[in-house]
Amino acid sequence: IPSTGRDYALAQTMWKDERRSVIDSTRAALDYLQKLYDMFGDWHLALAAYNWGEGSVSRAIEKNRRAGRSTAYTSLKMPLETQHYVPKLQAVKNIVAEPERYGVELPPLANSPYFVAVQRTRDIDVGTAARLAEMSTEEFSALNSQFSRPVIVGASSPTLLLPADRVDTFNANLAAWEATGQPLASWTTYRMQPADTLTTVAKRVGISEEQLREAN
């Protein structure tokens, strides 16, 4: 949620929301889980708090303590979603660790990074970045879903994630594109003036109001 994101230094601006970033949200999630474990001293309770909220788990523990009952995870009264959340995670862990025991065949995964981080310092359209990597926009956005607009602003030196086998393709195509002098971004920013409406701005720049609304 927005407040937890801010607690763990996840930027939430009009340009990007790092709660959806593969790298940043994972770092924040691990930091948060460590904090919850330090609070409760038990991974089952930490995971329950991650799902239900630390305040809810703390109140449930205190309620059981006052009643003289156990404060273990399995003794707390909690919503069904949270009751099932921890066992589901444990089940996934067990299956991944011993798939043959459960009659599951998992696809092989290479012991190498799937994606590589690439830094950008210039504005670039999401569509252009995907095209340079020879990926579909959907594939590119799945790895880079923190970007909220059709243009990635270079001023904050954003990190793009690309499949490891696409980095050389991206760099080669980028060099060829830049050699032509074409801009990488077809979008730019405009600060609305007091008398502006979306209709007048769209008309001034030669696009439909619907396109302008979709971009914003």
Helices and strands as residue ranges (DSSP letters): H 2-7, G 18-20, H 22-40, H 43-52, H 54-66, G 73-75, H 80-97, G 99-102, E 115-119, E 124-125, H 126-132, H 137-143, E 151-152, G 154-156, E 159-163, G 164-166, H 167-179, H 198-205, H 209-215
